[in-house]
Structure formats: C-alpha cells, structure tokens
Amino acid sequence: MDLRKLKTLIDLVSESNISELEITEAEGKVRIVKAAAAAMVAAPMAAQPPPAAPLVMGASGAAAAAPAAVAPEAAAPAEPAGQVIKSPMVGTFYRAASPGSKAFADVGDEIKTGQPVCIIEAMKIMNEIEADCTGKILRILCENGQAVEFGQPLFIVE
C-alpha cells in the first residue's frame, strides 16, 4: 500500500467518528486505531481536529496505531455527597443553548428527571443532557466551555 493511500486512510479515521479501521489487501494488512479520547481532552482545543494516531509497523508489515501515553492519575478526589449527574460523553460543557441565553440550570434550581440541565458539544453536534434524578442543584462542577470526559461529574443534586 502506498504512502499517499495510507495518509488518506489516516485522515479519514481522524476526521470521522469511527475509532478503528482495518483493511486487508494483497500487499498486506493495515490497522488504524484512534488515540484514547482522554488524551485528546487533556489539552482542550475547540477549533482544531484531534491529531491522527502515529503508526508503528509490525513484524508482518502491518501498520498499527501506537497506544496513547496516559499519565497515571493523581489521587482522585472523593466523590461529592448527594446525587451526581455525570457526563455521558466526551465533549465541551455549556450551561446554556447560546452565549446570551439563560442557563438550563443554576445553583438552587429544582430539577426533575428528564429536564435538560446542560449541553455537551461533541464533534460539532450539540447534545442536550437531561437530569437523571429529581432534586435541587447544590453545585455546578464545570465551567462554561470546559472540556469534559465520559463519566465526569457535572452537577451535584440534593
């Protein structure tokens, strides 16, 4: 497989929502895997697409993406008291639908299950995040425009 074709495949994987691509041809086998989402969130870049994973040639001549180096986590903070609404995806956290509009939920607001509490932008798609519990918002754990990870606590509800 020539280098131009390989570069095109890498670009396609990095710009799409697929995480892995494997192609077998007469010349050999190519496998491209995206780097872990956590590595992309470590340094928030709103306007730039994530970099393609570097390739490593295996013994059989197959290309495979090198695994992302992830630093060991420091001592994780204790889980806050109360019910926690967590992020269902990796993306950018927004408290309101647009910069000038009212926030979906503020500290002290009563919320119900299924009520939108924020938006997480992932791959240029705005995803409304709904409350999975009923109660009063005690704390908002993320700043507007902050990058969030899957499972990251967003709100604490009493």
Backbone torsions as a table, in degrees:
resi	resn	phi	psi	omega
1	MET	NA	131.2	-176.5
2	ASP	-78.5	162.0	-174.5
3	LEU	-63.7	-37.1	179.3
4	ARG	-63.5	-42.8	179.7
5	LYS	-65.4	-40.2	178.7
6	LEU	-63.9	-43.3	178.3
7	LYS	-63.4	-39.7	177.8
8	THR	-61.2	-42.8	178.8
9	LEU	-64.0	-41.4	178.5
10	ILE	-62.4	-44.6	178.7
11	ASP	-61.4	-41.9	179.4
12	LEU	-62.2	-42.7	179.6
13	VAL	-66.5	-43.1	-176.9
14	SER	-68.3	-28.4	-178.3
15	GLU	-92.9	-6.2	-178.2
16	SER	-106.3	178.0	179.4
17	ASN	-95.2	11.1	175.1
18	ILE	-83.6	152.4	-178.2
19	SER	-107.5	-12.7	-176.9
20	GLU	-152.3	142.4	178.1
21	LEU	-139.6	132.2	178.0
22	GLU	-130.6	128.2	-179.3
23	ILE	-130.1	132.6	177.4
24	THR	-116.2	125.4	177.9
25	GLU	-129.6	176.3	-179.4
26	ALA	-58.9	-36.6	-178.1
27	GLU	-74.3	-18.1	-178.6
28	GLY	153.6	-167.5	-175.2
29	LYS	-121.1	136.8	179.2
30	VAL	-124.3	132.9	177.4
31	ARG	-130.3	123.3	-179.4
32	ILE	-118.3	126.2	-179.6
33	VAL	-125.3	132.3	177.8
34	LYS	-69.6	151.2	175.8
35	ALA	-66.2	159.2	-179.2
36	ALA	-58.9	143.6	-179.1
37	ALA	-61.2	-32.1	-179.1
38	ALA	-62.2	-34.7	179.9
39	ALA	-68.7	-32.0	179.9
40	MET	-74.7	-28.8	-177.2
41	VAL	-83.0	-20.3	-176.0
42	ALA	-54.4	-39.3	176.4
43	ALA	-122.2	98.9	-175.0
44	PRO	-60.9	129.3	176.9
45	MET	-134.2	100.9	-174.0
46	ALA	-71.5	-37.0	-170.8
47	ALA	-98.8	-10.9	-174.7
48	GLN	-105.9	140.0	175.9
49	PRO	-72.0	155.5	-179.9
50	PRO	-66.4	147.8	179.8
51	PRO	-69.9	152.9	177.9
52	ALA	-73.3	151.3	179.6
53	ALA	-70.1	140.3	177.8
54	PRO	-67.9	150.6	-178.3
55	LEU	-100.4	145.7	176.3
56	VAL	-127.8	128.0	179.9
57	MET	-82.2	125.7	179.3
58	GLY	-81.8	177.8	-179.3
59	ALA	-64.3	-30.2	-178.6
60	SER	-85.5	4.8	-179.0
61	GLY	86.5	4.5	179.9
62	ALA	-85.3	142.4	178.1
63	ALA	-92.7	137.3	177.3
64	ALA	-138.0	146.6	-179.7
65	ALA	-73.1	140.2	177.8
66	ALA	-75.3	140.6	180.0
67	PRO	-67.2	146.7	-179.7
68	ALA	-72.4	138.0	177.1
69	ALA	-81.0	119.6	-179.2
70	VAL	-114.9	125.1	179.7
71	ALA	-69.0	143.3	177.8
72	PRO	-62.5	141.3	-176.8
73	GLU	-71.7	143.6	173.4
74	ALA	-71.9	175.3	-179.5
75	ALA	-53.3	118.8	-177.4
76	ALA	-69.7	137.1	179.0
77	PRO	-66.8	151.9	-179.3
78	ALA	-64.7	145.1	179.3
79	GLU	-64.6	129.9	-178.2
80	PRO	-66.0	153.3	179.1
81	ALA	-72.8	148.0	-178.5
82	GLY	102.1	176.5	177.0
83	GLN	-77.7	143.2	-176.1
84	VAL	-116.8	130.5	171.4
85	ILE	-95.3	120.3	-175.8
86	LYS	-106.9	158.1	178.2
87	SER	-72.4	128.3	178.2
88	PRO	-85.2	0.8	-176.3
89	MET	-159.6	170.3	173.5
90	VAL	-88.2	136.9	178.9
91	GLY	171.9	-157.9	179.7
92	THR	-112.5	127.7	-176.2
93	PHE	-83.5	131.6	174.0
94	TYR	-132.6	135.1	-179.4
95	ARG	-81.7	-20.5	-176.6
96	ALA	-132.1	164.8	-178.8
97	ALA	-69.8	-29.9	177.2
98	SER	-148.9	162.7	-175.2
99	PRO	-55.7	-34.3	-177.2
100	GLY	-94.0	-5.4	-175.3
101	SER	-89.8	167.6	-178.2
102	LYS	-70.0	144.0	178.9
103	ALA	-65.2	146.5	177.7
104	PHE	-61.8	-39.8	-177.6
105	ALA	-148.6	136.5	176.5
106	ASP	-119.3	165.5	176.6
107	VAL	-60.0	131.6	-179.4
108	GLY	95.2	-13.6	179.4
109	ASP	-71.7	142.0	172.6
110	GLU	-85.7	129.6	178.6
111	ILE	-121.9	157.6	178.3
112	LYS	-121.4	156.9	177.0
113	THR	-56.8	131.3	179.5
114	GLY	92.0	-8.3	179.4
115	GLN	-79.2	133.2	177.6
116	PRO	-63.5	134.8	179.8
117	VAL	-118.4	-18.4	178.7
118	CYS	-169.2	180.0	175.1
119	ILE	-126.3	139.6	171.2
120	ILE	-119.5	121.2	178.3
121	GLU	-88.8	124.4	177.0
122	ALA	-134.9	120.3	179.2
123	MET	55.4	46.3	177.0
124	LYS	66.5	16.3	175.9
125	ILE	-114.2	128.8	179.6
126	MET	-88.2	118.0	-177.9
127	ASN	-110.6	116.2	176.3
128	GLU	-72.1	131.3	178.3
129	ILE	-103.6	125.2	-177.1
130	GLU	-100.5	149.8	177.6
131	ALA	-66.3	139.2	177.2
132	ASP	-104.5	12.7	178.7
133	CYS	-152.4	169.1	178.0
134	THR	-112.4	142.2	178.4
135	GLY	158.8	-161.3	-178.3
136	LYS	-111.3	134.1	178.9
137	ILE	-67.7	119.1	177.3
138	LEU	-92.1	-43.0	-178.4
139	ARG	-146.3	148.3	171.3
140	ILE	-110.2	119.6	-169.9
141	LEU	-92.9	-4.4	-177.8
142	CYS	-124.4	149.4	175.2
143	GLU	-88.4	151.8	177.1
144	ASN	-60.7	129.9	180.0
145	GLY	85.7	2.6	-178.3
146	GLN	-79.9	142.1	174.4
147	ALA	-73.9	135.0	179.1
148	VAL	-124.3	155.7	-180.0
149	GLU	-108.1	164.9	175.9
150	PHE	-60.4	131.1	177.0
151	GLY	82.0	-0.7	-179.3
152	GLN	-71.6	132.2	177.2
153	PRO	-63.6	132.6	179.1
154	LEU	-107.6	-43.5	-176.8
155	PHE	-135.6	151.3	169.8
156	ILE	-113.9	127.4	-176.4
157	VAL	-117.4	136.1	-179.7
158	GLU	-81.5	NA	NA
